[in-house]
Amino acid sequence: GKAGATEIWTVSFATLLAEPRAREMAERIRVDGRTARVIAGNRDGIPIWRVVLGPFNSRDEAERAGIASKLPHWVFEGAP
């Protein structure tokens, strides 16, 4: 991010087509007292459900949380 700008990083675990499965997965992901959440999205008109954790203030923080979860994940800059 730019110097002085507030950075926001998000850990993403999955993008699912079934909301109940996404919610079930999110409830099982806890890192440092934080629980993952589900964000509704849309891909080519199809509803999708993202399982995410964040926001974090730095890439390092987000990466650490992802590693602590012991689950496959990816980290990206920005809000979910």
Phi and psi in degrees as a GROMACS rama.xvg file:
@    title "Ramachandran Plot"
@    xaxis  label "Phi"
@    yaxis  label "Psi"
@TYPE xy
-76.5088  148.138  LYS-2
-59.819  133.697  ALA-3
84.805  -21.6838  GLY-4
-79.4551  149.82  ALA-5
-77.279  126.51  THR-6
-92.7621  143.601  GLU-7
-129.142  126.813  ILE-8
-125.798  146.191  TRP-9
-128.825  141.07  THR-10
-99.355  128.347  VAL-11
-113.49  132.491  SER-12
-104.971  -35.7543  PHE-13
-166.22  157.293  ALA-14
-124.905  117.801  THR-15
-119.463  158.348  LEU-16
-94.4568  -13.1197  LEU-17
-112.102  118.148  ALA-18
-60.1808  -44.2765  GLU-19
-58.8046  -39.1961  PRO-20
-65.8895  -39.2803  ARG-21
-63.7865  -43.7875  ALA-22
-65.874  -39.698  ARG-23
-61.3728  -44.6759  GLU-24
-64.4924  -45.6607  MET-25
-59.659  -40.6927  ALA-26
-64.4066  -25.3683  GLU-27
-85.274  -11.6717  ARG-28
-98.1552  108.597  ILE-29
-129.538  128.268  ARG-30
-134.874  123.42  VAL-31
51.0391  43.0052  ASP-32
78.069  0.660489  GLY-33
-103.714  139.775  ARG-34
-106.221  140.773  THR-35
-63.8652  159.299  ALA-36
-132.87  169.733  ARG-37
-109.079  129.85  VAL-38
-114.472  126.402  ILE-39
-77.2214  138.258  ALA-40
-141.683  -167.568  GLY-41
-151.208  130.903  ASN-42
-131.194  113.21  ARG-43
52.4504  41.3696  ASP-44
81.8629  -1.14458  GLY-45
-100.633  128.186  ILE-46
-66.0475  133.846  PRO-47
-129.457  160.499  ILE-48
-129.171  119.19  TRP-49
-99.9135  134.46  ARG-50
-99.4357  114.482  VAL-51
-134.14  160.818  VAL-52
-133.236  133.453  LEU-53
147.81  -171.906  GLY-54
-78.2496  156.192  PRO-55
-117.879  155.993  PHE-56
-87.4613  -9.22286  ASN-57
-152.831  160.282  SER-58
-61.2027  -41.2859  ARG-59
-58.1609  -45.7064  ASP-60
-61.1017  -45.436  GLU-61
-63.9955  -43.9482  ALA-62
-60.6016  -43.153  GLU-63
-61.4918  -42.6518  ARG-64
-64.428  -41.3571  ALA-65
-61.5091  -43.821  GLY-66
-66.0972  -41.6955  ILE-67
-62.5363  -28.2034  ALA-68
-70.7808  -20.5883  SER-69
59.0185  27.1516  LYS-70
-120.355  156.164  LEU-71
-61.1404  138.244  PRO-72
-160.738  168.501  HIS-73
-140.605  158.234  TRP-74
-117.395  137.157  VAL-75
-139.356  155.402  PHE-76
-81.4903  137.637  GLU-77
111.449  168.046  GLY-78
-75.3384  158.146  ALA-79
